[in-house]
Amino acid sequence: MQASGYAQKPHAMPPAQVAIDTKVWNSIYPAYISKNKTKALGRRIPLEKAVENPHIMELAQSCKDLGVNFVIEVPSHCKHSFS
């Protein structure tokens, strides 16, 4: 008997090794919901529903709370902000 639960499914991989195709997901950026942005600068919702200084981690927490799968992709020129 093997200790791993994956032994019961011969082709299953541990969750950390499963590839996720995020190319078909919707994207949301803090600028989309920022009160500090104009529509020309990227805000996509009405000003009345926008928030001040949204942070990517707040968006991540909202997705988590709603049960929405998400991935945070950090562009290489912004990596210093996330270290």
N, C-alpha and C positions, 0 to 999 in steps of 0.2 A: 504494500500500500504506500502511495506517495503522499506526502504532507500537503502538496500544492493542490488547490481546487481546480487548477487548470488541466490536470491529468484526465479529467472526465470529458473534456472537449479536445480531441487530438489536434485541431488546427487553431485553437485559441491562443492568443498571446496575452501576457500580462498587460493591464491597462496602460502602463507607462510606455509600452512599446507599440501601441496601436497608433497608426498614422491617422490624423484628422485632416480632412480637406476643408480648410477654412476659406478657400477661394469663393465658395458659393454662399458664405455667410454675409449678413448685412454688416455694415461698418457704422460706428458712431464715434464721433470725436467730441471732446469737450466744447470746441467752438460751436458745434451745432446747437447747444443749449445755453450758451453764455449770454447774459444780459449785456456784457461789455462789448459784444460784437454787433455789427450791423448785418443786415441780410447780405450786403455786398461783401462783407468780410467772412461770411460763412455761417451765420446763425440761420437755423432752419425751422425754428418754432416761433410762435408769436412772443413778443416781448413780455407780455403778461404771464406767460408760463415759463419763461427763461429764469435761470439762476445766476447769481453772481459768483464768479471765480470757480467754475466747476473743475474738479480734479479727476484725473483718470481713475484713481483708486475709488472715488465715490461712484463713478459709473460701474466699476467692477463689482462693488458691494451691492449696488442696485440690481445688477444682473444676477448675482448670487442669490439675493433675497427673493427674486422673481423666478428662480429656477431656470434661468436662461444660460445656456452654455456660452462661454466667452473665452477669448484669448487676447492678452495685451501684447501688442506688437510695438516694440520701441525702435524707431528709426535709428540708424547708427549715429547720426549727428546729435541725437538727444540722450544717448546712453548715460552721459554724466549726470543728468537730472534724476536718474533712477538708481544710482549706486548708493 
